[in-house]
């Protein structure tokens, strides 16, 4: 390559002299003259005249004698020009093809010092620059001197263009760190359509936020550096119609359906009479995207058979494509012991099966449930044993994450991973739960997504927000009758409004909301029935359309007499809903009933809460 470059420079310089003594020296990249196979300098001083010896590189092809040096020089000049054109054209074509190939590869390397929600892809501008440089080089046949300058300038511009895409800014999210890895998942409008979307959500049982933030969780921190972590809540609105027990099955059902207990009707682990009319995420995927594959990895068969309702007609007769659960029923392989060591072994098995299935089959939607942490919490409460169980959990999550990372690297897949817990623990011992204390209600959500929104960052999210987040990521449009029942709000993408509050004073309905995206209007719908719980679509009436920045409206509902109202507020990007009851003893012309929810979904996070989100999971700050 050095010799080729030399020949090119030689060809575009002033016309060569026929004087053999003016032949320039041939040097290596280190500045030393070339030597031949015997180690001799290629140029020796004979009788004070520089005589070129036989070169071991390109000049071996250009042997000439002194008598015909002028003719040979002309031929060599033409040859060098032709060779230069071929070399530059070849380089331009190869680089262009490489860039086009890189644009379609999902395992592009991301700079370890910078993070962004934008991908490292190549636009047509970059390719056009290389084509321009190729055309410029070809023009050397008419003007060697001019083409040299133009070609060099154009290639420099091409390099600058490439740098524009490789230089990225640090992601502004709840985590200020950057992921120190070569393989980082990302999604943007530019490449999302080319990638198959996959979702994995993991429920780690019974870990309050203050514990996870102080635990040794190396792998979970790695995921946090990619995406984001935030505190969340379970239990519905405290002392409101949505209040739900902080127990496992109600928590799972709230996640699966995006609704609180007043709708899904699961209040304990017996799961006697769940309301399947509030469709779970697996049913929505099955009905709206029937070609997609779903999988479940768990200890309890209750998760699949009762909560999701596999095979039940009232639950949609859905079936899983990949099932790995029920290991607790195998008393030979997993004999039960008093300290739940068998549950740890089952969690290990569940992790192994999950890892293998993801690497081999990669279901489009998967649920992984890991139980051991809750069992240890019940036995030992807040203790070293409980902390150790979380370290075991982190190792299991790390193994699962490696399988996901493998799919991201070697397949055209865009993965959303969400890790959460179903409840906290009591503040006194940490051995129990089910109440409405702050610690029992305060949970957390960890995700690899770099598309989390202001709602995720600045407000207290709920476990019910996971379903609408998944459907938005998978580009699944929820039917309007189901969307009006959702209590959750997407954690990714744009959100119009949150924190709807409704109060009834006589025949005046006061409705308010918090604006997150100040665009468009709010369409207000009202229903005086709750037929949806029976599988019948409610008759909603349009009562007003107002600008979203109005934030509060007062509506006369005299012509809609009822003791119960369902209000749905539709913004440009999301819908929220509230119920309001009028006690039978209340005079319809006086009295006030409010449906404002608990502090968790009606007030902004405290300063302490916001600080916690910007620190790693090992934050030593206590919960609010």
C-alpha positions in Angstrom: 0.0 0.0 0.0 2.9 2.4 0.7 4.3 1.8 -2.7 1.0 2.3 -4.3 0.6 5.6 -2.5 4.0 6.6 -3.6 3.2 5.8 -7.2 0.1 7.9 -7.0 1.9 10.9 -5.6 4.6 10.4 -8.2 2.1 10.5 -11.0 0.4 13.8 -10.0 3.6 15.7 -9.3 5.5 17.7 -11.9 6.7 15.9 -14.9 9.6 13.6 -14.0 13.1 14.4 -15.1 14.9 12.0 -17.3 18.0 12.6 -15.2 18.5 9.2 -13.5 20.0 11.0 -10.5 16.7 12.7 -9.9 14.8 9.5 -9.2 13.4 9.8 -5.7 14.3 7.4 -2.9 11.8 4.7 -2.0 11.1 4.6 1.7 9.2 2.5 4.2 6.6 3.9 6.5 9.3 4.4 9.2 11.2 6.7 6.9 14.1 4.3 6.2 15.1 3.4 2.6 13.9 0.0 1.3 16.5 -2.8 1.3 16.7 -5.8 -1.0 16.6 -9.4 0.0 20.3 -9.2 0.9 19.7 -6.3 3.3 21.5 -3.8 1.0 20.3 -0.2 0.7 18.3 0.1 -2.5 20.4 3.1 -3.5 24.1 3.1 -3.4 26.4 5.9 -4.1 28.6 4.9 -7.1 30.9 7.5 -8.4 28.8 10.2 -6.7 25.8 9.2 -8.8 22.7 7.7 -7.2 21.9 4.4 -9.0 18.7 2.6 -8.2 19.1 -1.0 -7.2 16.4 -3.6 -7.6 13.5 -2.9 -5.2 11.8 -5.7 -3.2 8.3 -4.1 -3.6 6.5 -2.4 -6.5 9.7 -1.4 -8.3 10.4 -5.0 -9.0 7.6 -4.7 -11.6 9.2 -1.6 -13.2 12.7 -2.7 -14.2 14.1 -0.3 -16.8 17.4 0.6 -18.2 19.0 4.0 -18.3 18.8 4.2 -22.1 14.9 4.2 -22.2 14.2 5.9 -18.9 12.1 8.7 -20.5 9.8 6.2 -22.3 9.6 4.0 -19.2 8.7 6.9 -17.0 5.8 7.8 -19.2 4.5 4.3 -19.1 4.9 4.1 -15.4 3.1 7.4 -15.0 0.1 6.1 -16.9 0.2 2.8 -15.0 0.2 4.6 -11.6 -2.7 6.8 -12.6 -4.7 3.7 -13.7 -3.7 1.8 -10.6 -4.7 4.7 -8.3 -8.1 4.8 -9.9 -8.6 1.1 -9.4 -7.5 1.2 -5.8 -9.6 4.2 -4.8 -12.7 2.8 -6.6 -12.3 -0.6 -4.9 -11.9 1.0 -1.5 -15.0 3.1 -2.1 -17.1 0.2 -3.2 -16.0 -2.1 -0.4 -16.6 0.5 2.3 -20.0 1.4 0.9 -21.0 -2.3 0.9 -19.7 -2.7 4.4 -21.7 0.4 5.6 -24.9 -0.9 4.0 -24.4 -4.3 5.6 -23.8 -2.6 9.0 -27.0 -0.7 8.7 -29.0 -4.0 8.8 -27.0 -5.7 11.5 -28.6 -5.7 14.9 -25.4 -6.4 16.7 -23.6 -3.1 15.9 -21.1 -2.1 18.5 -21.9 0.9 20.6 -19.2 3.1 22.0 -18.5 2.1 25.6 -18.2 5.7 26.7 -21.5 7.0 25.3 -25.1 5.9 25.4 -28.1 7.0 23.4 -31.6 6.1 22.4 -30.6 6.4 18.8 -29.0 3.6 16.9 -25.7 3.5 15.0 -27.1 3.3 11.5 -26.0 4.7 8.2 -28.1 7.1 6.2 -28.1 7.6 2.4 -26.1 10.8 3.0 -23.1 8.7 4.2 -23.3 6.4 1.2 -23.7 9.3 -1.2 -20.5 10.8 0.1 -18.6 7.7 -0.7 -20.2 7.5 -4.2 -19.1 11.2 -4.7 -15.6 10.3 -3.6 -15.5 7.5 -6.1 -16.7 9.7 -8.9 -14.2 12.3 -8.0 -11.4 9.8 -8.2 -12.5 8.6 -11.6 -12.2 12.1 -12.9 -8.4 11.9 -12.5 -8.2 10.8 -16.1 -8.8 14.4 -17.1 -7.2 16.4 -14.3 -4.8 14.5 -12.1 -3.9 17.5 -9.9 -7.4 18.7 -9.4 -8.8 15.3 -8.7 -6.2 14.7 -6.0 -7.4 17.7 -3.9 -11.1 16.9 -4.5 -10.9 13.2 -3.7 -9.0 13.9 -0.5 -11.6 16.5 0.6 -14.5 14.4 -0.2 -13.2 11.4 1.7 -12.6 13.6 4.7 -16.2 14.7 4.5 -17.3 11.1 4.4 -15.3 10.4 7.5 -16.9 13.4 9.2 -20.3 12.1 8.3 -19.6 8.7 9.8 -18.4 10.4 13.0 -21.7 12.1 13.3 -23.4 8.8 13.8 -20.8 7.2 16.1 -20.6 10.2 18.4 -23.5 9.9 20.8 -24.7 11.6 23.9 -25.1 10.1 27.3 -28.7 8.9 27.9 -30.6 11.2 30.3 -32.5 8.8 32.4 -32.9 7.6 36.0 -29.5 6.1 35.7 -26.5 8.4 35.0 -24.1 5.6 34.3 -23.3 4.1 31.0 -23.3 0.4 30.0 -19.7 -0.9 29.7 -20.5 -3.5 27.1 -20.2 -3.9 23.4 -23.7 -5.2 23.0 -26.5 -2.7 23.8 -30.1 -3.1 22.7 -31.8 0.0 21.4 -34.9 1.0 19.4 -35.7 3.9 17.3 -38.1 4.7 14.5 -35.3 4.1 12.0 -34.6 0.5 12.8 -37.5 -0.8 14.9 -39.5 -2.0 11.9 -36.6 -4.2 10.8 -36.3 -5.9 14.2 -38.7 -8.5 15.7 -40.0 -7.3 19.0 -39.7 -9.6 22.0 -40.8 -9.0 25.6 -39.7 -10.7 28.7 -41.0 -9.8 32.2 -39.6 -11.2 35.4 -41.3 -11.2 38.7 -38.9 -11.6 41.7 -41.1 -12.3 44.7 -41.4 -10.1 47.7 -38.5 -7.6 47.5 -39.2 -4.1 48.8 -37.4 -1.2 47.2 -35.2 -0.3 50.1 -33.8 -3.8 50.1 -33.0 -4.1 46.4 -31.3 -0.7 46.5 -28.9 -1.9 49.1 -28.3 -5.4 47.8 -25.3 -6.7 45.8 -26.9 -7.0 42.4 -24.2 -6.7 39.8 -26.2 -8.0 36.9 -29.2 -5.9 37.6 -27.0 -2.8 37.8 -25.7 -3.7 34.4 -29.3 -3.7 33.0 -29.9 -0.4 34.9 -27.0 1.2 33.1 -28.5 0.2 29.8 -32.0 1.3 30.7 -33.6 2.7 33.9 -34.8 1.9 37.4 -37.5 3.5 39.4 -39.5 3.0 42.5 -43.1 1.9 42.0 -46.1 0.8 44.0 -48.7 -2.0 44.4 -51.9 -2.2 46.3 -54.0 0.2 44.3 -55.2 3.5 45.7 -55.0 3.4 49.4 -58.4 3.8 51.1 -60.1 4.1 47.7 -62.2 1.7 45.6 -59.0 0.3 43.9 -57.2 -0.7 47.1 -55.8 -4.2 46.6 -54.0 -6.5 49.1 -50.2 -6.6 48.8 -50.1 -10.3 48.2 -48.6 -12.3 45.4 -51.6 -13.4 43.3 -53.3 -10.0 43.4 -50.0 -8.4 42.4 -49.5 -10.8 39.5 -53.1 -10.2 38.3 -52.7 -6.4 38.4 -49.6 -6.8 36.3 -51.2 -9.2 33.8 -54.4 -7.2 33.3 -53.3 -3.6 33.9 -56.1 -3.2 36.5 -56.6 -3.2 40.2 -58.5 -5.7 42.4 -61.8 -4.0 42.0 -61.8 -5.2 38.4 -59.8 -8.4 38.2 -61.3 -9.6 41.5 -58.2 -11.4 42.9 -57.7 -10.5 46.5 -55.7 -13.5 47.8 -53.6 -16.5 46.7 -56.6 -18.8 46.4 -57.8 -17.1 43.2 -61.3 -18.4 43.6 -63.2 -16.2 41.2 -61.0 -14.1 38.9 -62.8 -11.8 36.4 -61.4 -12.8 33.0 -63.3 -10.1 31.2 -60.4 -7.8 32.0 -58.1 -9.5 29.5 -54.6 -10.3 30.5 -51.5 -9.6 28.3 -51.2 -13.1 27.0 -54.8 -13.2 25.9 -54.5 -9.8 24.2 -51.4 -11.1 22.3 -53.1 -14.3 21.4 -56.3 -12.6 20.1 -54.6 -9.6 18.3 -51.4 -11.3 17.2 -52.2 -15.0 16.9 -48.9 -15.9 15.2 -46.8 -14.8 18.1 -45.4 -17.4 20.6 -45.9 -17.1 24.3 -44.0 -18.8 27.1 -44.2 -19.2 30.9 -41.5 -20.2 33.3 -42.6 -20.6 36.9 -42.9 -22.6 40.1 -46.6 -22.2 40.7 -49.0 -23.8 38.1 -51.5 -21.3 39.6 -49.9 -18.5 37.5 -50.7 -20.3 34.3 -53.9 -22.2 35.1 -55.7 -19.7 37.3 -54.4 -16.2 36.8 -53.9 -16.5 33.0 -56.6 -19.2 32.8 -55.0 -21.4 30.2 -57.5 -23.6 28.5 -60.5 -22.0 30.2 -63.3 -20.9 27.8 -64.1 -17.8 30.0 -60.4 -16.8 29.7 -60.3 -17.1 25.9 -59.1 -20.8 25.6 -55.5 -19.6 25.2 -52.6 -22.1 25.3 -48.9 -21.4 25.9 -46.4 -22.5 23.3 -43.6 -23.0 25.9 -44.5 -24.2 29.4 -42.0 -24.8 32.2 -43.7 -24.9 35.6 -45.2 -27.2 38.2 -41.8 -28.4 39.5 -43.0 -28.1 43.1 -45.3 -31.0 42.4 -42.3 -33.3 41.7 -41.5 -34.5 45.2 -38.9 -37.0 44.1 -36.7 -34.5 42.2 -37.5 -31.7 44.6 -38.3 -33.1 48.1 -39.7 -30.3 50.2 -37.7 -29.1 53.2 -38.5 -26.6 55.9 -36.1 -23.9 54.7 -37.3 -23.9 51.1 -34.0 -25.1 49.7 -36.1 -27.0 47.1 -37.6 -23.7 46.0 -34.1 -22.4 45.3 -33.4 -25.6 43.3 -36.6 -25.0 41.3 -35.7 -21.4 40.6 -32.4 -22.7 39.3 -34.3 -25.1 37.0 -36.6 -22.4 35.9 -33.6 -20.2 35.1 -32.0 -23.0 33.1 -35.1 -23.7 31.1 -35.7 -20.0 30.5 -32.1 -19.4 29.3 -32.2 -22.4 26.9 -35.7 -21.5 25.5 -34.8 -17.9 24.9 -31.5 -18.8 23.1 -33.2 -21.5 21.0 -36.8 -20.4 20.5 -37.1 -16.8 21.8 -40.9 -16.6 22.5 -42.4 -13.3 21.6 -43.8 -12.8 25.1 -42.5 -14.6 28.2 -43.2 -14.5 31.9 -40.5 -15.7 34.4 -41.4 -16.1 38.1 -38.8 -16.6 40.7 -40.0 -17.4 44.3 -37.1 -18.1 46.6 -36.6 -14.6 47.8 -40.1 -14.4 49.3 -39.7 -17.7 51.1 -36.5 -16.6 52.7 -38.2 -13.3 53.6 -40.9 -15.2 55.4 -38.4 -17.4 57.3 -35.8 -14.8 58.2 -37.3 -11.3 57.6 -34.8 -8.5 57.1 -31.6 -10.5 57.5 -28.3 -11.5 55.9 -30.1 -14.6 54.6 -32.6 -12.4 52.8 -29.8 -10.3 51.3 -28.0 -13.5 50.2 -31.1 -14.8 48.5 -31.2 -11.6 46.4 -27.6 -12.2 45.4 -28.7 -15.6 44.1 -31.5 -14.0 42.3 -29.1 -11.5 40.6 -27.1 -14.4 39.4 -30.2 -16.0 37.9 -31.2 -12.8 36.2 -27.7 -12.4 34.9 -27.9 -15.8 33.2 -31.2 -14.9 31.6 -29.9 -11.6 30.5 -27.0 -13.2 28.7 -29.5 -15.3 26.7 -31.4 -12.1 25.8 -28.1 -10.5 24.8 -27.3 -13.4 22.6 -30.5 -13.0 20.7 -29.8 -9.3 20.3 -26.3 -10.0 19.0 -27.1 -12.8 16.5 -30.7 -12.2 15.5 -32.7 -9.3 14.3 -34.6 -8.8 17.5 -35.5 -5.9 19.7 -36.0 -6.9 23.3 -37.9 -5.2 26.1 -37.0 -6.7 29.5 -38.9 -5.6 32.6 -38.0 -6.9 36.1 -40.2 -6.1 39.1 -41.6 -7.5 42.3 -45.2 -8.2 43.5 -45.1 -6.5 46.9 -42.9 -5.2 49.6 -42.6 -6.4 53.3 -43.8 -5.2 56.6 -41.7 -2.4 58.2 -41.2 -4.1 61.6 -39.7 -7.5 60.8 -39.8 -7.9 57.0 -41.4 -11.4 57.5 -44.9 -10.6 56.4 -47.0 -8.6 53.9 -50.5 -8.0 52.7 -51.1 -4.6 54.5 -51.0 -1.0 53.2 -47.9 0.3 54.9 -45.6 2.3 52.8 -42.9 -0.4 52.8 -45.4 -3.1 51.8 -46.7 -0.9 48.9 -43.3 0.4 47.7 -41.8 -1.8 45.0 -39.6 -1.1 41.9 -39.3 -1.5 38.2 -36.1 -2.2 36.3 -36.0 -2.2 32.5 -33.5 -2.2 29.7 -35.6 0.3 27.7 -34.0 3.6 26.8 -37.4 5.0 25.8 -38.8 5.6 29.3 -40.9 8.7 29.5 -41.4 11.6 31.9 -44.1 9.6 33.8 -41.6 6.9 34.5 -38.9 9.4 35.6 -40.9 11.9 37.6 -44.0 10.1 39.0 -44.7 7.0 41.1 -45.4 4.2 38.6 -47.6 1.3 39.4 -47.4 -2.4 38.6 -50.5 -1.9 36.4 -48.4 0.2 34.1 -46.5 -2.8 32.8 -49.3 -4.1 30.5 -49.8 -0.9 28.5 -46.0 -0.6 28.3 -45.8 -4.0 26.7 -48.6 -3.5 24.2 -47.1 -0.1 23.2 -43.7 -1.7 22.6 -45.2 -4.6 20.6 -47.4 -2.1 18.6 -50.5 -3.8 19.7 -53.7 -1.7 19.6 -55.9 -2.5 22.6 -59.7 -2.5 21.8 -61.2 0.8 23.0 -63.6 -1.0 25.4 -60.7 -2.6 27.1 -58.5 0.5 27.0 -61.1 2.5 28.9 -60.8 0.0 31.7 -57.0 0.1 32.0 -55.7 1.6 35.2 -52.1 1.6 33.9 -50.2 4.2 31.8 -47.4 3.3 29.4 -43.9 3.8 30.7 -42.4 4.4 27.3 -43.3 6.9 24.6 -45.5 9.9 24.8 -48.2 10.3 27.5 -50.8 13.0 27.3 -52.3 13.0 30.8 -52.1 11.2 34.2 -53.6 11.6 37.7 -57.2 11.9 36.8 -59.4 12.9 39.7 -63.2 13.1 39.8 -65.4 14.5 42.5 -69.2 14.6 42.7 -71.0 17.5 44.3 -74.7 17.2 43.8 -75.2 17.1 40.1 -71.8 18.7 39.3 -68.9 16.5 38.3 -65.5 18.1 38.7 -62.8 16.4 36.7 -59.1 17.3 36.7 -55.9 15.8 35.4 -52.2 16.4 35.1 -50.7 17.3 31.7 -47.5 15.6 30.5 -47.7 16.3 26.8 -49.5 19.6 26.1 -50.9 18.7 22.7 -54.4 18.2 21.5 -57.7 17.8 23.4 -59.2 15.7 26.1 -62.3 13.8 25.1 -64.5 13.1 28.2 -66.7 10.1 28.1 -69.3 9.0 30.8 -71.0 5.8 31.5 -73.6 5.1 34.2 -73.2 1.4 34.0 -70.5 -1.2 34.7 -71.5 -3.9 32.4 -68.0 -4.6 31.3 -67.4 -6.7 34.4 -70.0 -9.1 32.8 -68.4 -9.0 29.4 -70.8 -6.4 28.0 -69.6 -3.2 26.4 -70.7 -0.1 28.4 -72.7 2.6 26.6 -70.3 5.6 27.0 -71.7 9.1 26.2 -69.6 11.9 24.9 -70.0 14.8 27.4 -67.3 17.2 26.5 -64.1 17.9 24.4 -61.7 20.4 25.9 -58.2 21.6 25.4 -55.8 19.4 27.4 -54.2 22.4 29.0 -57.5 23.3 30.7 -56.6 20.7 33.3 -60.0 21.0 35.1 -63.7 21.0 34.0 -67.0 21.1 35.9 -69.8 19.3 34.1 -73.5 19.3 34.9 -74.7 15.7 34.9 -78.4 16.3 35.8 -79.5 14.6 32.7 -77.4 11.5 33.6 -79.0 10.5 37.0 -77.2 7.6 38.6 -75.5 6.4 41.8 -72.4 5.4 39.8 -70.3 6.9 37.1 -67.4 5.7 35.0 -65.4 8.5 33.5 -62.9 8.0 30.7 -60.5 10.8 29.6 -59.0 10.2 26.1 -55.9 12.2 25.3 -53.9 12.1 22.1 -51.5 9.5 23.4 -53.3 7.7 26.2 -56.5 7.2 28.1 -57.2 7.3 31.9 -60.3 6.5 33.8 -62.0 7.0 37.2 -65.0 5.7 38.9 -67.2 7.7 41.3 -70.0 6.4 43.6 -72.9 8.3 45.1 -73.9 6.7 48.4 -77.6 5.8 48.4 -78.3 8.1 51.3 -76.7 11.1 49.7 -79.1 13.8 48.4 -78.4 14.3 44.7 -78.4 18.0 45.1 -75.8 18.2 47.9 -72.9 16.4 49.3 -69.5 15.7 47.8 -67.9 12.4 46.9 -64.3 12.3 45.7 -62.4 9.5 43.9 -58.9 11.0 44.3 -56.4 8.2 44.7 -53.6 7.7 47.1 -50.4 9.7 47.3 -48.8 7.2 44.9 -50.6 8.2 41.8 -51.8 11.8 42.6 -48.6 13.5 43.7 -45.2 14.0 42.1 -42.4 12.0 43.6 -40.7 13.7 46.5 -37.3 15.2 46.0 -35.8 12.2 47.9 -37.7 9.8 45.6 -36.3 11.6 42.5 -32.8 11.5 43.8 -33.1 7.8 44.4 -33.9 7.2 40.7 -30.6 8.9 39.6 -28.5 6.7 41.9 -27.5 3.1 41.4 -29.5 0.3 43.0 -27.1 0.3 45.9 -28.4 3.6 47.2 -28.4 3.7 51.0 -31.2 6.2 51.2 -34.4 5.0 52.9 -37.8 4.8 51.3 -40.1 7.8 51.5 
